[in-house]
Amino acid sequence: MRRSLLRIGTSSLRASKRTQACTTLKYFRRRFHDTNPLPPEDEWRTRFPSSVVAVRDRVSVRVPDTASLLAEGFLEGKSIAAGDNKVIIEVYPGPGALSRALLHLSDKRVKRLIILEPWKDFYPCVKSLEEADPRVTVLNLDGYVWDSYQTIEDQGLLKDVVKQDWNAGVHPQLHFICQMPNTVHGEQFLSQIFRCIPTRSWLFQYGRVPMSLILNQAVADRLVAPHSSKFRGKVAVLTEATADVQFAVRPSQLEPYDDHFHPVTPPTSTVNTRRHQPHVALNVVPYEQQLINIDEADHWDYVLRRLFVLKSTPLKKAISNLAPGAQSLLKILTDVNLPLQERVNVDRKVKELSIKDWALIVRAFKNWPFAPDDLTFINVEGIIGKRGNGGN
């Protein structure tokens, strides 16, 4: 009986200590977050002036309530990317409004937050979060550059992240979050991310890693443009073939732009530049069944690139842009001996082709004996290559 009571007493003591430790940790985090807030909103214009290229070309969540709305939309409720014990890689956080909101979610949501911020004046605003919360690691690196992710791995920050079978469901741990720059490099980065899904490279070597993105409405329109849309391009086809894309919050909740983001529109500005247009938040989850096979990625990339330069031209005329003699593919694509669903209407303009049409075109091109041997795209940068330009 005495042993039993002793065992119970010891267990109760341990439980009490654990509870006390958890309470202390929560208090420590809350206290440190409260004493380490964002810069006051009225100081952002002077501390982070839009005359600086790194600020002008970046859009950062400014309002804490907006950041909280986004954090919940990314990780909680009905989000297709929701989950617990997340190991988050956050890229281009700016001063860190969203970073703080992620850390303010319940403890079970975020296990680790790895922040990449390249610009010297934004960096201290997020670097201080390392002291505020042991879950945080901040690196002065550019998320556009391949080597940045190698550094994350080399530092052991992903050592407990499992490499999951592609068919085992959405990855339960790893999560990528990015406030996408409003630059050519930002759009290249976005395109490369979706290009990495079918090859299961970059972060997708770990499995079907979910992503949450904040980006310009115009870029989002091109990302999910349906066939026949004037916005339809290579990235829209890649997106449709590789991933489920949904709004994280209603677009109207992020309007008008100046109520939520930095840099705000200059008072003297009479031009509605792209940088100050509405922004949207998206959740992205790679499909389990990929239309693009791993060994076909280069063929898709080549065909899409070569044909979309003639997006308003009927396929029967544009197809010759693939290679000398490529018009012979028309006979294969329109063969009357094939089932109707395996034929392509070659009178359609390139931008009007469906995802099924693209799959048939790429298959025919890949099997064509005279297809070029070298399909690589010269001068590739970023996460597919080795170089990148960030917000320095």
Buried (B, 14 or more C-beta within 10 A) or exposed (E): EEEEEEEEEEEEEEEEEEEEEEEEEEEEBEEBBEEBEBBEEEEBBEBBEBEBEBBBBBBBBBBBEBBBBBBBBBBBEEBBBBBBEBBBBBBBBBBBBBBBBBBBBEBEBBBBBBBBBBBEBBBEBBBBBBEBBEBBBBBBBBBBBBBBBEBBEEEEBBEEBEEBEBEEEBBBBBBBBBBBBBBEBBBBBBBBBBBBBBBBBBBBEBBBBBBBBBBBBBBBBBBBBEBEBEBBBBBBBBBBBBBBBBBBBEEEBBBEBEEBBBBBBEEEEEEEEEBBBBBBBBBBBBBEEBBBBEEBBBBBBBBBBBBBEBBEBBBBBBBBBBBEEBBEBBEBBBEEEEEEEEBBBBEBBBBBBBBEBBBBBBBBBBEBEEBBEEBEEEEBBBBBEEEBBBBE
